[in-house]
Amino acid sequence: MQSQKFTLMLESVRRLMRSGATARALNVLRKGRPADVAQVLHALNDLDRHAVFTALARSDTKLAAASISEMSLAESVELLKTLAAEEIAQVLQELPSDDAALFVAELPEELRESLLDLMKVEASTEVQELLSFAEGTAGRMMTPNVFALREDLTVSEAISAIQRASRDVEMVYYLYVVDERNHLVGVLNLRQLLLAPPTTSLKKVMGTDVISVRTDTEQEEVARVVARYNLLGVPVVDEENKLVGIVTVDDVLDVIREEATEDIYALSGVSSEESVQSSPLRSVRLRLPWLLVNLATAFLAASVVHLFEETIEKVVVLASLMPIVAGMGGNAATQTLAVTVRGLALGEVAWENSRRVLLKEFLVGLANGIVNGLVAGLIVCLRFGFSAKAALIGGIIALAMVNNMVIAGIAGTLIPLVLKKLKADPALASTVFVTTCTDVGGFMSFLGLATWLIKFLK
């Protein structure tokens, strides 16, 4: 049902934009939810998307703001850049301060200063405070408008305080309790509060084992904390344990989606800034650098093959078999790499337990190498006849396969671990380095063994 509704909305907007009826297209969008509007904007071509969003920002700022908060960061920033500075400021003012800070940080620096001056003082101040924290930390992604209760309140006083609270408070599923100096000392939920006697002090009903994160905690760790303890939100404290904000589960979901997208793209050598809506020129610009790096590593592998030209000339059949060893090693490395990068992202793999992980992947590579090597050797014998020469070539490809599968397991584990240790993105460059290891290792193993046993292959 929702799919049909969206399709109808999208087709209506496209038809109205083709006929120049922008105002009527906006009326169609106003009947949908912000998430639906965001999806429609995403599906439109560049010209219509910019035109619709510009008109929406000028006529319904709240809907425009809510819609871009449902889109990817790159798309949202691209749309904001089509507006005048005054219009961008008006849109940002309608957003929660954490979302506004996210967008402001991605805009050009000269525009950023103008926007902060144009925004209302309160909104501008909150955004500047969030921007003072490092990118990718809890401090940058938190909402500073967090509801808290004093520990000396009674249950009835706490309920009255909640009723008086502004509707702009981010979340009151959890009620955080602070002392007179705003130190976070406890937490309770609404059910606990409503079931407790009215005259009971909050100190007696609150839990003191509060799960919190600091402002400098990395956003990936924040996401792990929320997922591990099944929280709807997690309080953020400073170095003195003072409550300064809250990170809610919707922000965490955005982080998880963003990190997953970045890792998938990075493993393929694609920038997270690219989307299916990107122009061909932009896609070429984003993909070309890594393709050139891959080209360089391909020449490195080719230089290894060049070392064994004499062997290949004497036993030509080796030329048709050597890509099998390198290709299977690459496939095995991709599997190991995917598991390792995911483990690093979830905190399951760290430098401290790397020996155990490395040993496990070594054994997996060895077992897979033996099985695949035996199958490959048997196929070679079947293909070239059960002669002594065919059996020897089958044995060579089997041993080379075992060796390269082990290299794949070690490289696929060790390279992302080292990159993580060096504070680099383990997904970004791992594929290039690991593929190089398996290509070079595969060619060296197969052709090296063949060269060593060349007198028996003539």
C-alpha positions as CSV (number, residue, x, y, z in Angstrom):
1,M,0.0,0.0,0.0
2,Q,2.7,2.5,1.0
3,S,4.7,1.5,-2.2
4,Q,1.7,2.3,-4.4
5,K,1.1,5.6,-2.5
6,F,4.8,6.6,-3.1
7,T,4.7,5.6,-6.8
8,L,1.5,7.7,-7.3
9,M,3.1,10.7,-5.5
10,L,6.3,10.4,-7.5
11,E,4.5,10.2,-10.9
12,S,2.3,13.1,-10.0
13,V,5.2,15.3,-9.1
14,R,7.1,14.3,-12.3
15,R,4.0,15.0,-14.4
16,L,3.3,18.4,-12.8
17,M,7.0,19.5,-13.0
18,R,7.0,18.6,-16.8
19,S,4.0,20.9,-17.2
20,G,5.6,23.7,-15.1
21,A,3.0,23.4,-12.3
22,T,5.5,23.6,-9.4
23,A,2.9,24.9,-6.9
24,R,0.6,22.0,-7.5
25,A,3.6,19.6,-7.2
26,L,4.3,21.1,-3.8
27,N,0.7,20.5,-2.7
28,V,1.1,16.8,-3.6
29,L,4.3,16.7,-1.5
30,R,2.6,18.3,1.5
31,K,0.2,15.4,1.7
32,G,3.1,13.0,2.4
33,R,5.4,12.4,5.3
34,P,8.9,13.9,5.3
35,A,10.4,10.5,4.6
36,D,8.2,10.2,1.5
37,V,9.1,13.7,0.3
38,A,12.8,12.8,0.7
39,Q,12.4,9.6,-1.4
40,V,10.6,11.6,-4.1
41,L,13.4,14.2,-4.2
42,H,15.9,11.4,-4.4
43,A,14.1,9.8,-7.4
44,L,13.8,13.1,-9.4
45,N,16.4,14.2,-11.9
46,D,18.8,16.9,-10.9
47,L,16.9,19.7,-12.5
48,D,13.5,18.8,-11.0
49,R,15.0,18.0,-7.6
50,H,16.7,21.4,-7.3
51,A,13.6,23.2,-8.5
52,V,11.2,21.4,-6.2
53,F,13.4,21.7,-3.1
54,T,14.0,25.4,-3.7
55,A,10.3,26.1,-4.0
56,L,9.6,23.9,-1.0
57,A,12.2,25.7,1.1
58,R,10.6,29.1,0.3
59,S,7.0,28.0,0.9
60,D,7.2,25.4,3.6
61,T,10.5,25.6,5.5
62,K,9.5,23.1,8.1
63,L,8.8,20.4,5.5
64,A,11.9,21.2,3.6
65,A,14.0,20.8,6.8
66,A,12.3,17.6,7.9
67,S,12.7,16.1,4.4
68,I,16.5,16.7,4.0
69,S,17.0,15.2,7.5
70,E,15.7,11.9,6.0
71,M,18.1,12.0,3.0
72,S,21.8,11.1,2.8
73,L,24.2,13.8,4.0
74,A,25.7,14.3,0.5
75,E,22.3,14.8,-1.1
76,S,21.1,17.1,1.6
77,V,24.2,19.3,1.4
78,E,23.9,19.4,-2.4
79,L,20.3,20.7,-2.1
80,L,21.2,23.2,0.5
81,K,23.9,24.7,-1.8
82,T,21.2,25.6,-4.3
83,L,19.7,28.1,-1.9
84,A,20.7,31.6,-0.9
85,A,22.5,31.9,2.5
86,E,19.4,33.4,4.1
87,E,17.2,30.6,2.9
88,I,19.7,27.9,4.2
89,A,19.8,29.6,7.6
90,Q,16.0,29.5,7.8
91,V,15.9,25.8,6.9
92,L,18.7,24.9,9.4
93,Q,16.8,26.7,12.2
94,E,13.9,24.3,11.7
95,L,16.2,21.3,12.4
96,P,17.4,19.9,15.7
97,S,20.7,21.4,16.6
98,D,22.6,18.1,16.0
99,D,21.3,17.8,12.5
100,A,21.9,21.5,11.8
101,A,25.5,21.1,13.0
102,L,26.0,18.1,10.7
103,F,25.0,20.0,7.6
104,V,26.9,23.2,8.6
105,A,30.1,21.2,9.0
106,E,29.8,19.9,5.4
107,L,29.2,23.3,3.8
108,P,32.1,25.5,2.6
109,E,33.9,27.4,5.4
110,E,33.1,30.9,4.0
111,L,29.4,30.0,3.8
112,R,29.5,28.4,7.3
113,E,30.4,31.7,9.0
114,S,27.6,33.6,7.2
115,L,25.0,31.0,8.2
116,L,25.9,31.1,11.9
117,D,25.5,34.9,11.8
118,L,22.2,34.7,10.0
119,M,20.7,32.0,12.3
120,K,18.8,32.9,15.4
121,V,21.2,33.4,18.4
122,E,20.0,30.4,20.3
123,A,20.2,28.0,17.4
124,S,23.5,29.4,16.3
125,T,25.0,29.1,19.8
126,E,23.9,25.4,20.0
127,V,25.3,24.6,16.6
128,Q,28.7,26.3,17.4
129,E,28.9,24.4,20.7
130,L,28.4,21.1,18.8
131,L,30.9,22.1,16.2
132,S,33.5,22.6,18.9
133,F,33.6,18.8,19.4
134,A,35.6,16.5,17.0
135,E,33.8,15.1,14.0
136,G,32.5,11.6,14.5
137,T,32.2,11.8,18.3
138,A,29.3,11.7,20.7
139,G,29.7,15.4,21.4
140,R,29.2,16.3,17.7
141,M,26.1,14.0,17.2
142,M,24.3,14.6,20.6
143,T,21.3,16.8,21.2
144,P,22.1,19.3,23.9
145,N,18.4,19.8,24.8
146,V,18.2,16.9,27.3
147,F,15.5,16.7,30.0
148,A,16.8,16.0,33.5
149,L,15.4,16.0,37.1
150,R,17.0,17.0,40.3
151,E,17.7,14.1,42.7
152,D,16.0,16.0,45.6
153,L,12.6,16.0,43.9
154,T,9.7,13.8,45.0
155,V,7.9,11.6,42.5
156,S,4.9,14.0,42.4
157,E,7.2,17.0,41.8
158,A,9.0,15.1,39.0
159,I,5.7,14.4,37.3
160,S,4.7,18.0,37.5
161,A,8.1,19.0,36.0
162,I,7.6,16.6,33.1
163,Q,4.2,18.1,32.4
164,R,5.7,21.6,32.4
165,A,8.5,20.6,30.2
166,S,8.7,22.0,26.7
167,R,7.5,19.9,23.8
168,D,10.9,20.5,22.2
169,V,12.6,18.1,24.7
170,E,14.2,15.4,22.7
171,M,13.0,12.3,24.7
172,V,11.5,11.5,28.1
173,Y,11.4,7.7,27.8
174,Y,14.4,7.7,30.1
175,L,14.5,10.3,32.9
176,Y,18.0,11.3,33.9
177,V,18.7,12.5,37.4
178,V,21.3,15.0,38.3
179,D,22.6,16.6,41.5
180,E,22.8,20.3,42.2
181,R,26.0,20.6,40.1
182,N,24.4,18.8,37.1
183,H,26.4,15.6,37.6
184,L,24.6,12.6,36.2
185,V,23.7,10.4,39.3
186,G,20.8,8.2,38.2
187,V,18.2,7.1,35.7
188,L,14.6,5.8,35.8
189,N,11.9,5.2,33.2
190,L,8.3,6.5,33.1
191,R,6.9,3.2,34.4
192,Q,9.0,3.3,37.5
193,L,8.0,6.9,38.1
194,L,4.3,6.4,37.7
195,L,4.2,3.3,39.9
196,A,6.1,4.8,42.8
197,P,4.3,6.6,45.7
198,P,4.0,10.4,45.1
199,T,6.0,11.4,48.2
200,T,8.9,9.1,47.4
201,S,12.2,10.8,46.7
202,L,13.8,10.1,43.3
203,K,16.9,8.9,45.1
204,K,15.0,5.9,46.3
205,V,13.5,4.8,42.9
206,M,16.3,5.7,40.5
207,G,19.0,3.4,39.3
208,T,22.5,4.5,39.9
209,D,24.2,2.2,37.4
210,V,23.8,4.7,34.5
211,I,25.1,3.7,31.0
212,S,26.6,6.8,29.5
213,V,29.2,8.0,27.0
214,R,31.6,10.9,27.1
215,T,31.7,13.7,24.6
216,D,34.9,12.4,23.0
217,T,33.6,8.8,22.5
218,E,33.7,7.8,18.8
219,Q,30.3,7.5,17.2
220,E,30.9,3.8,16.3
221,E,31.4,3.1,20.0
222,V,28.2,5.0,20.8
223,A,26.3,2.8,18.3
224,R,27.7,-0.3,19.9
225,V,26.7,0.8,23.4
226,V,23.1,1.5,22.3
227,A,22.9,-1.8,20.4
228,R,24.5,-3.8,23.2
229,Y,22.2,-2.6,25.9
230,N,19.1,-2.2,23.8
231,L,18.7,1.5,24.6
232,L,16.4,4.1,23.1
233,G,19.0,6.8,23.9
234,V,22.3,7.2,25.8
235,P,23.3,10.3,27.9
236,V,26.4,12.2,27.1
237,V,28.6,13.5,29.9
238,D,31.8,15.7,29.9
239,E,35.0,14.8,31.7
240,E,33.5,15.9,35.0
241,N,30.5,13.6,34.5
242,K,28.1,16.5,34.0
243,L,25.1,15.8,31.8
244,V,25.5,17.8,28.5
245,G,23.3,16.0,26.0
246,I,21.7,12.8,24.7
247,V,22.2,10.6,21.6
248,T,18.9,9.0,20.6
249,V,18.4,5.8,18.7
250,D,17.4,7.5,15.4
251,D,20.9,9.2,15.4
252,V,22.5,5.9,16.0
253,L,20.6,4.3,13.1
254,D,21.9,7.0,10.9
255,V,25.5,6.3,12.1
256,I,25.1,2.6,11.5
257,R,23.7,3.2,8.0
258,E,26.5,5.7,7.2
259,E,29.3,3.4,8.5
260,A,27.9,0.4,6.7
261,T,27.6,2.4,3.4
262,E,31.1,3.7,3.8
263,D,32.6,0.2,4.5
264,I,30.8,-1.3,1.5
265,Y,31.8,1.5,-0.8
266,A,35.4,1.5,0.5
267,L,35.8,-2.3,0.0
268,S,34.9,-1.7,-3.6
269,G,37.2,1.4,-4.0
270,V,34.2,3.7,-4.3
271,S,33.7,7.0,-2.5
272,S,30.7,7.3,-0.1
273,E,30.0,10.6,-1.8
274,E,28.7,8.8,-4.9
275,S,25.2,7.6,-5.4
276,V,23.2,6.2,-8.3
277,Q,22.0,9.8,-9.0
278,S,25.5,11.1,-9.4
279,S,26.4,12.5,-12.8
280,P,28.7,10.5,-15.0
281,L,31.5,13.1,-14.7
282,R,31.3,13.0,-10.8
283,S,31.3,9.2,-10.8
284,V,34.4,9.1,-13.0
285,R,36.2,11.7,-10.8
286,L,35.4,9.7,-7.6
287,R,36.3,6.2,-9.0
288,L,39.3,7.0,-11.2
289,P,41.9,7.5,-8.4
290,W,41.4,4.0,-7.0
291,L,41.3,2.5,-10.4
292,L,44.7,4.0,-11.1
293,V,46.0,2.6,-7.9
294,N,44.7,-0.8,-8.9
295,L,46.3,-0.4,-12.3
296,A,49.7,0.2,-10.5
297,T,49.3,-2.9,-8.4
298,A,48.3,-4.9,-11.5
299,F,51.6,-3.9,-13.1
300,L,53.4,-5.1,-10.0
301,A,51.7,-8.5,-10.3
302,A,52.6,-8.5,-14.1
303,S,56.2,-7.8,-13.2
304,V,56.2,-11.0,-11.2
305,V,54.9,-13.0,-14.2
306,H,57.6,-11.3,-16.3
307,L,60.3,-12.9,-14.1
308,F,59.1,-16.4,-15.2
309,E,58.7,-15.7,-18.9
310,E,61.3,-18.4,-19.7
311,T,59.4,-21.0,-17.7
312,I,56.1,-20.1,-19.4
313,E,57.8,-20.3,-22.8
314,K,58.9,-23.9,-22.0
315,V,55.6,-25.0,-20.5
316,V,52.9,-22.9,-22.2
317,V,50.0,-24.5,-20.4
318,L,51.1,-22.7,-17.2
319,A,49.9,-19.4,-18.7
320,S,46.3,-20.7,-18.8
321,L,46.4,-22.1,-15.2
322,M,48.1,-19.3,-13.3
323,P,45.1,-16.9,-13.2
324,I,43.2,-19.7,-11.3
325,V,45.6,-19.6,-8.4
326,A,45.6,-15.8,-8.2
327,G,41.8,-15.5,-8.7
328,M,41.0,-18.1,-6.0
329,G,43.3,-16.3,-3.6
330,G,41.6,-13.0,-4.3
331,N,38.2,-14.6,-3.6
332,A,39.3,-16.1,-0.4
333,A,40.9,-12.8,0.7
334,T,37.7,-10.9,0.0
335,Q,35.8,-13.3,2.3
336,T,38.4,-12.9,5.1
337,L,38.5,-9.1,4.6
338,A,34.7,-8.8,4.8
339,V,34.6,-10.8,8.1
340,T,37.6,-8.9,9.6
341,V,36.3,-5.4,8.6
342,R,32.9,-6.2,10.0
343,G,34.5,-7.5,13.2
344,L,36.5,-4.3,13.6
345,A,33.4,-2.2,13.0
346,L,31.4,-4.1,15.7
347,G,34.3,-4.2,18.2
348,E,34.7,-8.0,18.0
349,V,38.2,-7.8,16.5
350,A,40.9,-5.7,18.1
351,W,44.7,-5.7,18.3
352,E,44.5,-7.5,21.7
353,N,42.8,-10.6,20.3
354,S,44.5,-10.5,16.9
355,R,46.6,-13.6,17.4
356,R,43.5,-15.8,17.9
357,V,41.8,-14.3,14.9
358,L,45.0,-14.6,12.8
359,L,45.4,-18.3,13.8
360,K,41.8,-19.0,13.0
361,E,42.0,-17.5,9.5
362,F,45.3,-19.3,8.9
363,L,43.6,-22.6,9.6
364,V,40.6,-21.7,7.5
365,G,42.9,-20.7,4.6
366,L,44.9,-23.9,5.0
367,A,41.8,-26.1,5.0
368,N,40.2,-24.3,2.1
369,G,43.5,-24.4,0.2
370,I,43.9,-28.2,0.7
371,V,40.3,-28.9,-0.5
372,N,40.4,-26.4,-3.5
373,G,44.0,-27.5,-4.3
374,L,43.0,-31.2,-4.5
375,V,40.0,-30.4,-6.7
376,A,42.0,-28.1,-9.0
377,G,44.8,-30.7,-9.3
378,L,42.2,-33.4,-10.2
379,I,40.7,-31.2,-12.8
380,V,44.1,-30.6,-14.3
381,C,44.7,-34.3,-14.5
382,L,41.4,-34.9,-16.2
383,R,41.9,-32.1,-18.6
384,F,45.4,-33.0,-19.7
385,G,45.3,-36.8,-19.2
386,F,46.6,-38.9,-16.4
387,S,50.3,-38.6,-17.4
388,A,53.3,-38.0,-15.2
389,K,53.5,-34.4,-16.5
390,A,49.8,-33.7,-15.9
391,A,50.0,-35.1,-12.4
392,L,53.0,-32.9,-11.6
393,I,51.3,-29.8,-12.9
394,G,48.2,-30.8,-10.9
395,G,50.4,-31.2,-7.8
396,I,52.0,-27.8,-8.4
397,I,48.7,-26.0,-8.8
398,A,47.4,-27.8,-5.6
399,L,50.5,-26.6,-3.5
400,A,50.3,-23.1,-5.0
401,M,46.6,-23.0,-4.1
402,V,47.2,-24.0,-0.5
403,N,50.0,-21.4,-0.2
404,N,47.9,-18.6,-1.7
405,M,44.8,-19.4,0.4
406,V,47.0,-19.1,3.5
407,I,48.4,-15.8,2.2
408,A,44.8,-14.7,1.7
409,G,43.8,-15.5,5.2
410,I,46.8,-13.8,6.8
411,A,46.7,-10.7,4.5
412,G,42.9,-10.4,4.8
413,T,43.2,-10.3,8.6
414,L,46.5,-8.5,9.2
415,I,46.2,-5.6,6.7
416,P,42.9,-4.1,8.1
417,L,44.2,-4.6,11.7
418,V,47.4,-2.7,10.9
419,L,45.4,0.1,9.1
420,K,43.1,0.3,12.2
421,K,46.2,0.5,14.4
422,L,47.5,3.4,12.3
423,K,44.2,5.2,12.7
424,A,43.3,4.7,9.0
425,D,40.0,3.4,7.7
426,P,40.5,-0.4,7.5
427,A,38.1,-0.8,4.7
428,L,39.4,2.0,2.5
429,A,42.7,0.6,1.3
430,S,42.6,-3.0,2.4
431,T,41.2,-4.4,-0.8
432,V,44.0,-3.0,-2.9
433,F,46.8,-4.2,-0.6
434,V,45.2,-7.7,0.0
435,T,44.6,-8.2,-3.7
436,T,48.2,-7.3,-4.5
437,C,49.3,-9.9,-1.9
438,T,47.2,-12.7,-3.4
439,D,48.2,-11.8,-7.0
440,V,51.9,-11.6,-6.3
441,G,51.7,-14.6,-3.9
442,G,49.7,-16.7,-6.3
443,F,51.9,-16.1,-9.3
444,M,55.1,-16.5,-7.3
445,S,54.0,-19.7,-5.7
446,F,52.7,-21.3,-8.9
447,L,55.4,-20.2,-11.3
448,G,58.1,-20.5,-8.7
449,L,57.3,-24.2,-8.1
450,A,57.1,-24.7,-11.8
451,T,60.5,-23.2,-12.3
452,W,62.0,-25.3,-9.6
453,L,60.5,-28.4,-11.2
454,I,61.0,-27.4,-14.8
455,K,63.3,-30.3,-15.7
456,F,60.4,-32.7,-15.0
457,L,57.9,-30.6,-17.0
458,K,59.7,-30.6,-20.4
